[in-house]
Amino acid sequence: MSEVNDWNRKIIEEFRANAGKVGGNFAGAPLLLLHTVGARSGHPHVNPLMYQDLGGPVAVFASKAGAPSNPDWYHNLLANPEVSAEIGSETRRFRARVAAGDERDHIWEKQKRDYPGFADYEAKTDREIPVVILDPL
């Protein structure tokens, strides 16, 4: 198992054991578990992600800690936009879409203000970090 997968597995276990609460780097931050279907494999995947509550829809951020490429989960949801997410102790269904223009900018700027680490991720990469809106189904 890769170091990243092992790190994610530990966060997922802690999240589920504590109704969505975790410690460490994510202590006090809004965290969800995003369930996607692999674009090529068709296999299910789960990724812990910070999110921004938009009052029904939620936004997630394909930051990959400022890496030069988008994360795998982003490619998965582009191919298969019907996803689910565990938020707290509840699992909800969503349709994913990529935010653009003013919608993206407003959400992204708020995320950077609230969690300055996202500004650091932006500074590390030349790509525009995608903001993904999860609309409830």
Summary of the structure (lengths in Angstrom):
residues: 137
radius of gyration: 14.1
end to end distance: 33.7
largest distance: 40.0
contacts: 375
relative contact order: 0.18
helix: 37%
strand: 31%
